[in-house]
Amino acid sequence: MRTRAADPAGDFSDLFSPHALEEPLSGGLRTSSPRLVRDGVEGDVTRGCVAESGDAPGTPPFPDTDGVRHALASGQTLIVRSLHRFHPPIRRFAHELAAEIGHPVKVNAFVTPPGSQGVDLHFDVQYVLVLQIAGDTRWLLRTPPLPDPLPAHAWFDVPARRREEMRAAGRPLADLVLRAGDSLYLPRGTMHSPMARNTLSIHLTVAASTITRHDLLAELVRKAVDDDWMRVGIDTDGLVTDPELARDLLREAGERLAALAAGTDPEDVLWALRKAAFREQTPEPVPFLPMPEGVRPQGVHRLRAGVYFHTASVKDGVQLSVGNRRVRLPVSVSPFLTALHRDQVADMTGLTAALGEDNARKVVAALVDIGLLLPPSAAPWRATTPQEAVQPDGAPGGESDPDDS
């Protein structure tokens, strides 16, 4: 589905711009992020790079911008991966979109010289939203040869012969041009082939990896390691010669998985799925430097954007999980966590009323330590005089999609 810019002069400049590529490539990114490719053939992005003294052996070097410029001039496409990790506007966008759709989001940039093509006809195993930043790109689209492909079907992981079969299986779907400000939605599995037209083309791909039924089954199988029967070895030679015995074994394995599913708390399975799915979704950075003297914090404690949490009732309390970290809290903290999910800011009044001032302060410190809350120091620093009172001015906007408890 294509969406044209509402305004002929409209663009995505508040999210990204050509200038936004210059700074990271010239002053910070390593060559593990950018790639060079033309007509599906990978280029050497490390060519001309000089290793940094003191780096550990095998550390990716810093890019050589002369090399990148020459590569673009020769028709190669520059791909800059994982913009959501280092470009703040895109990081906020990725957090907000992931919270909205419930699936992890990654963003890459593609810079293609006029008349060139980086990747040839292929499909992605994610849902993809294309945002045209600059120039024009022609997109050839074909129907999915495989409905709803999984990561195991990743295009470049299958043999070349199979890729050709899938290319031939797709039927023509569309031949269209995206201009600056246009967007294009590609359901996962849609065959596509982008090519720059007469100008330098820059577009973003916003990829959402879907949590599937197969992931649910895989998590159930992982939980089956606690079943003694599942851990017993099998005689594959004997099963090959006795198909009926093999069928009985498969049937019992299926029945045991069904029994496990019936007796498993769905919340535990869903939390495990979400934790695994979002493990690469980088949350909002935390402040790591102490507050300077003469500077007072602004704002209030708030939920850290991009953090997912889960609560479970345990004896005499509630267990809070944030990623792989856990902390046990008094059961009276549960309303505070519910409000945090809803309002995104810490209700210190209610928490203090439930626990007392000292205990409330300890709980909030534990939530900062576990990475759930951002302290007021995350707001912009502002020098104050001793006569100035600290006045909360509201929390910065933060989005998350914590697991319901």
ZIWO-V249022 format. One record per residue. N is the residue number from 1. RES is the residue in one small letter. SS is DSSP state (2 for helix, 1 for strand, 0 for the rest). PHI is phi in degrees with one decimal (NA if undefined). D_FIRST is the distance of its C-alpha to the first C-alpha in Angstrom with 2 decimals. Layout:
N|RES|SS|PHI|D_FIRST + N|RES|SS|PHI|D_FIRST
This chain:
1|m|0|NA|0.00 + 2|r|1|-102.5|3.80 + 3|t|1|-123.5|6.74 + 4|r|0|-85.9|10.07 + 5|a|0|-58.0|13.28 + 6|a|0|-66.7|15.19 + 7|d|0|-118.6|18.33 + 8|p|0|-54.2|18.91 + 9|a|0|-95.8|21.02 + 10|g|0|-71.6|18.69 + 11|d|0|-156.6|17.95 + 12|f|0|-111.2|18.00 + 13|s|0|-64.7|21.76 + 14|d|0|-72.5|22.70 + 15|l|0|-100.8|20.92 + 16|f|0|-162.3|21.67 + 17|s|0|-153.2|23.22 + 18|p|0|-55.3|24.83 + 19|h|2|-62.7|28.14 + 20|a|2|-65.1|27.05 + 21|l|2|-82.5|27.22 + 22|e|2|-63.5|30.73 + 23|e|2|-63.4|32.60 + 24|p|2|-64.5|31.71 + 25|l|2|-70.3|32.09 + 26|s|2|-96.2|35.41 + 27|g|2|-151.7|36.85 + 28|g|0|176.4|35.93 + 29|l|0|-66.1|33.34 + 30|r|1|-93.2|34.78 + 31|t|0|-75.1|33.55 + 32|s|0|-74.5|32.19 + 33|s|0|-94.9|29.00 + 34|p|1|-78.3|28.19 + 35|r|1|-134.5|27.63 + 36|l|1|-123.2|27.93 + 37|v|1|-153.0|26.33 + 38|r|1|-144.1|26.12 + 39|d|0|52.0|24.86 + 40|g|0|81.6|24.72 + 41|v|1|-103.2|28.31 + 42|e|1|-73.3|29.24 + 43|g|0|-98.4|31.46 + 44|d|0|-96.3|34.28 + 45|v|0|-75.7|33.29 + 46|t|0|-91.2|36.83 + 47|r|0|-62.2|38.57 + 48|g|0|84.1|41.01 + 49|c|0|-75.9|40.65 + 50|v|0|-111.5|43.91 + 51|a|0|-63.9|44.46 + 52|e|0|-83.3|45.40 + 53|s|0|-62.2|48.97 + 54|g|0|96.5|49.25 + 55|d|0|-70.5|45.95 + 56|a|0|-66.3|46.26 + 57|p|0|-55.1|46.17 + 58|g|0|86.9|42.69 + 59|t|0|-68.0|41.03 + 60|p|0|-58.3|38.11 + 61|p|0|-77.8|39.35 + 62|f|1|-79.5|37.92 + 63|p|0|-62.9|35.78 + 64|d|0|-96.0|37.63 + 65|t|2|-65.6|35.76 + 66|d|2|-61.3|37.65 + 67|g|2|-64.5|36.27 + 68|v|2|-64.2|32.66 + 69|r|2|-62.5|33.23 + 70|h|2|-66.4|34.78 + 71|a|2|-63.6|32.02 + 72|l|2|-63.9|29.38 + 73|a|2|-65.1|31.80 + 74|s|0|-89.5|32.09 + 75|g|0|100.6|28.38 + 76|q|0|-81.5|27.53 + 77|t|1|-90.0|24.41 + 78|l|1|-96.1|25.26 + 79|i|1|-111.8|23.38 + 80|v|1|-111.1|24.49 + 81|r|0|-86.3|23.91 + 82|s|0|60.9|24.07 + 83|l|2|-59.9|23.72 + 84|h|2|-66.5|23.71 + 85|r|2|-87.7|27.33 + 86|f|2|-132.0|28.82 + 87|h|0|-110.4|26.74 + 88|p|2|-52.3|27.45 + 89|p|2|-59.7|24.54 + 90|i|2|-72.6|22.04 + 91|r|2|-61.3|24.34 + 92|r|2|-62.6|24.25 + 93|f|2|-60.1|20.47 + 94|a|2|-64.1|20.30 + 95|h|2|-62.9|23.00 + 96|e|2|-66.0|21.43 + 97|l|2|-67.9|18.02 + 98|a|2|-61.4|19.98 + 99|a|2|-65.5|22.16 + 100|e|2|-72.0|19.36 + 101|i|2|-99.6|17.63 + 102|g|0|78.2|20.88 + 103|h|0|-134.4|19.92 + 104|p|0|-66.4|21.03 + 105|v|1|-127.5|18.96 + 106|k|1|-127.3|19.75 + 107|v|1|-132.0|18.81 + 108|n|1|-121.9|19.64 + 109|a|1|-114.3|19.91 + 110|f|1|-123.1|19.76 + 111|v|1|-118.9|22.06 + 112|t|1|-121.4|22.17 + 113|p|0|-66.1|24.88 + 114|p|0|-54.4|24.41 + 115|g|0|71.3|23.86 + 116|s|0|-108.6|23.67 + 117|q|0|-136.4|21.56 + 118|g|0|-84.9|22.03 + 119|v|0|-108.1|20.57 + 120|d|0|-87.5|20.24 + 121|l|0|-57.2|17.99 + 122|h|1|-161.4|17.58 + 123|f|0|-128.9|15.61 + 124|d|0|-110.6|15.82 + 125|v|0|-92.3|17.27 + 126|q|0|-112.7|15.39 + 127|y|1|-73.9|11.99 + 128|v|1|-127.8|10.84 + 129|l|1|-111.1|9.43 + 130|v|1|-97.9|10.21 + 131|l|1|-117.4|12.15 + 132|q|1|-82.6|13.76 + 133|i|1|-90.3|17.37 + 134|a|1|-151.4|19.32 + 135|g|0|71.8|19.42 + 136|d|1|-121.1|16.91 + 137|t|1|-130.8|15.14 + 138|r|1|-90.2|14.28 + 139|w|1|-119.0|11.84 + 140|l|1|-97.9|12.84 + 141|l|1|-119.0|10.80 + 142|r|1|-132.3|12.77 + 143|t|0|-65.4|12.76 + 144|p|0|-63.5|14.34 + 145|p|0|-77.4|18.10 + 146|l|0|-138.1|18.94 + 147|p|0|-63.6|17.26 + 148|d|0|49.4|16.99 + 149|p|0|-63.9|19.08 + 150|l|0|-101.6|21.57 + 151|p|2|-53.0|23.17 + 152|a|2|-65.3|25.84 + 153|h|2|-98.2|23.40 + 154|a|0|-47.8|22.50 + 155|w|2|-51.4|21.93 + 156|f|2|-83.3|24.92 + 157|d|2|-97.1|27.19 + 158|v|0|-97.3|27.30 + 159|p|0|-59.7|29.74 + 160|a|2|-57.8|28.85 + 161|r|2|-63.1|29.69 + 162|r|2|-67.3|27.26 + 163|r|2|-62.8|24.45 + 164|e|2|-65.5|25.31 + 165|e|2|-62.3|25.32 + 166|m|2|-72.6|21.80 + 167|r|2|-59.4|20.60 + 168|a|2|-70.6|22.35 + 169|a|2|-77.1|21.00 + 170|g|0|-73.7|17.30 + 171|r|0|-100.2|16.44 + 172|p|1|-55.0|14.60 + 173|l|1|-118.9|10.92 + 174|a|1|-165.2|9.91 + 175|d|1|-135.1|11.94 + 176|l|1|-140.1|10.62 + 177|v|1|-122.5|12.19 + 178|l|1|-100.3|11.44 + 179|r|1|-114.4|14.39 + 180|a|0|-49.5|16.04 + 181|g|0|96.6|14.40 + 182|d|0|-81.7|10.77 + 183|s|1|-136.5|8.30 + 184|l|1|-144.2|5.55 + 185|y|1|-102.9|5.04 + 186|l|1|-119.4|6.97 + 187|p|0|-57.8|8.96 + 188|r|0|-61.4|12.50 + 189|g|0|95.9|14.04 + 190|t|0|-67.8|11.27 + 191|m|1|-71.3|13.45 + 192|h|1|-150.0|12.70 + 193|s|1|-145.2|15.15 + 194|p|1|-92.2|15.03 + 195|m|1|-143.8|17.90 + 196|a|1|-68.1|19.29 + 197|r|0|-94.1|20.36 + 198|n|0|-96.0|23.53 + 199|t|0|-133.7|23.49 + 200|l|0|-59.8|23.33 + 201|s|1|-111.5|19.78 + 202|i|1|-128.5|19.19 + 203|h|1|-138.9|16.05 + 204|l|1|-104.7|15.82 + 205|t|1|-113.6|14.30 + 206|v|1|-101.7|14.36 + 207|a|1|-106.3|15.08 + 208|a|1|-111.7|15.87 + 209|s|0|-84.7|18.43 + 210|t|0|-87.5|18.64 + 211|i|0|-83.8|22.10 + 212|t|0|-113.8|22.60 + 213|r|2|-61.5|25.35 + 214|h|2|-63.6|26.70 + 215|d|2|-62.2|27.23 + 216|l|2|-61.8|29.07 + 217|l|2|-64.7|31.26 + 218|a|2|-61.6|31.97 + 219|e|2|-67.4|33.17 + 220|l|2|-65.4|35.36 + 221|v|2|-63.9|36.84 + 222|r|2|-62.0|37.54 + 223|k|2|-69.9|39.46 + 224|a|2|-71.8|41.44 + 225|v|2|-63.3|43.47 + 226|d|2|-85.0|45.84 + 227|d|0|-86.8|46.74 + 228|d|2|-55.2|50.01 + 229|w|2|-61.2|49.34 + 230|m|2|-66.2|46.10 + 231|r|2|-89.0|48.01 + 232|v|0|-75.8|50.61 + 233|g|0|-68.2|50.59 + 234|i|0|-124.8|50.11 + 235|d|0|-96.4|51.91 + 236|t|2|-64.9|49.21 + 237|d|2|-61.9|51.89 + 238|g|2|-65.8|53.29 + 239|l|2|-70.0|49.93 + 240|v|2|-64.8|49.23 + 241|t|2|-82.4|52.55 + 242|d|0|-131.1|52.13 + 243|p|2|-57.7|48.71 + 244|e|2|-65.1|49.82 + 245|l|2|-63.5|50.59 + 246|a|2|-63.9|47.18 + 247|r|2|-63.8|45.50 + 248|d|2|-61.8|47.68 + 249|l|2|-65.3|46.72 + 250|l|2|-64.2|42.97 + 251|r|2|-63.8|43.48 + 252|e|2|-67.1|45.45 + 253|a|2|-61.3|42.91 + 254|g|2|-64.1|40.21 + 255|e|2|-65.1|42.58 + 256|r|2|-68.1|43.38 + 257|l|2|-64.3|39.73 + 258|a|2|-64.0|39.31 + 259|a|2|-65.4|42.40 + 260|l|2|-63.4|41.15 + 261|a|2|-62.6|37.85 + 262|a|2|-67.1|39.89 + 263|g|2|-100.9|42.09 + 264|t|0|-97.0|39.60 + 265|d|0|-70.4|38.53 + 266|p|2|-56.8|34.73 + 267|e|2|-60.6|34.64 + 268|d|2|-64.4|36.23 + 269|v|2|-67.2|33.75 + 270|l|2|-65.7|30.69 + 271|w|2|-63.8|32.20 + 272|a|2|-61.2|32.87 + 273|l|2|-62.9|29.28 + 274|r|2|-66.5|27.92 + 275|k|2|-61.6|30.63 + 276|a|2|-68.6|29.78 + 277|a|2|-65.9|26.01 + 278|f|0|-98.7|26.51 + 279|r|0|-63.6|29.46 + 280|e|0|-100.1|27.66 + 281|q|0|-83.2|25.96 + 282|t|0|-64.5|28.54 + 283|p|0|-75.1|29.82 + 284|e|0|-56.0|31.01 + 285|p|0|-60.6|34.09 + 286|v|0|-104.4|37.44 + 287|p|0|-69.0|40.35 + 288|f|0|-120.5|43.01 + 289|l|0|-96.1|45.70 + 290|p|0|-68.2|48.39 + 291|m|0|-66.4|48.60 + 292|p|0|-65.9|50.99 + 293|e|0|-62.7|54.23 + 294|g|0|81.8|54.10 + 295|v|1|-115.2|50.41 + 296|r|1|-112.5|49.39 + 297|p|0|-67.1|46.10 + 298|q|0|-113.7|43.78 + 299|g|0|83.6|41.57 + 300|v|0|-134.2|41.50 + 301|h|0|-63.4|40.49 + 302|r|1|-142.1|36.79 + 303|l|1|-64.8|34.37 + 304|r|0|-75.3|33.14 + 305|a|0|-62.9|29.39 + 306|g|0|85.4|27.70 + 307|v|0|-100.6|30.70 + 308|y|0|-115.4|30.57 + 309|f|1|-135.5|33.77 + 310|h|1|-141.0|35.35 + 311|t|1|-119.6|38.60 + 312|a|1|-140.9|40.96 + 313|s|1|-73.1|44.31 + 314|v|1|-131.0|47.30 + 315|k|0|-58.5|51.01 + 316|d|0|60.2|52.05 + 317|g|1|174.4|48.74 + 318|v|1|-134.0|45.04 + 319|q|1|-99.5|43.48 + 320|l|1|-102.0|40.64 + 321|s|1|-114.9|38.41 + 322|v|1|-126.7|36.34 + 323|g|0|61.9|34.96 + 324|n|0|-95.0|38.08 + 325|r|1|-101.8|40.47 + 326|r|1|-134.3|42.30 + 327|v|1|-147.7|44.75 + 328|r|1|-98.4|46.81 + 329|l|1|-127.7|47.16 + 330|p|0|-61.6|49.25 + 331|v|2|-61.8|47.75 + 332|s|2|-69.8|48.17 + 333|v|2|-82.2|45.32 + 334|s|2|-55.5|42.74 + 335|p|2|-60.8|42.29 + 336|f|2|-64.0|41.80 + 337|l|2|-68.0|38.97 + 338|t|2|-62.1|37.33 + 339|a|2|-66.3|37.57 + 340|l|2|-63.5|36.25 + 341|h|2|-60.1|33.12 + 342|r|2|-78.8|32.66 + 343|d|2|-102.1|33.89 + 344|q|0|73.4|33.26 + 345|v|1|-124.8|36.81 + 346|a|0|-81.4|40.14 + 347|d|0|-86.3|42.34 + 348|m|2|-67.3|45.64 + 349|t|2|-62.9|47.63 + 350|g|2|-66.3|46.79 + 351|l|2|-67.0|47.21 + 352|t|2|-65.9|50.55 + 353|a|2|-63.0|51.74 + 354|a|2|-81.0|50.99 + 355|l|2|-117.7|52.41 + 356|g|0|92.5|54.58 + 357|e|2|-64.3|53.96 + 358|d|2|-64.7|55.00 + 359|n|2|-68.1|53.03 + 360|a|2|-62.0|49.93 + 361|r|2|-64.1|50.16 + 362|k|2|-67.0|50.52 + 363|v|2|-63.4|47.46 + 364|v|2|-62.7|45.29 + 365|a|2|-61.5|46.72 + 366|a|2|-66.3|45.81 + 367|l|2|-72.1|42.20 + 368|v|2|-67.7|42.01 + 369|d|2|-64.2|43.61 + 370|i|0|-80.2|41.19 + 371|g|0|94.0|38.23 + 372|l|0|-87.1|36.93 + 373|l|1|-107.0|38.13 + 374|l|1|-100.6|38.21 + 375|p|0|-76.1|41.59 + 376|p|2|-56.2|42.21 + 377|s|2|-64.4|43.05 + 378|a|2|-72.3|39.33 + 379|a|0|-74.8|39.29 + 380|p|0|-56.3|40.39 + 381|w|0|-69.4|44.08 + 382|r|1|-145.4|46.45 + 383|a|1|-66.5|50.20 + 384|t|0|-128.0|52.31 + 385|t|0|-95.2|55.97 + 386|p|0|-58.1|58.11 + 387|q|0|-80.6|58.38 + 388|e|0|-80.1|54.64 + 389|a|0|-84.6|53.39 + 390|v|0|-82.5|50.12 + 391|q|0|-114.8|47.77 + 392|p|0|-57.7|44.41 + 393|d|0|-113.3|41.75 + 394|g|0|91.9|38.85 + 395|a|0|-91.2|36.61 + 396|p|0|-60.4|33.83 + 397|g|0|-63.3|30.36 + 398|g|0|-143.7|29.47 + 399|e|0|-119.0|26.80 + 400|s|0|-151.6|27.26 + 401|d|0|-142.5|26.48 + 402|p|0|-64.4|29.89 + 403|d|0|-69.5|30.62 + 404|d|0|-65.5|32.18 + 405|s|0|-118.0|35.84
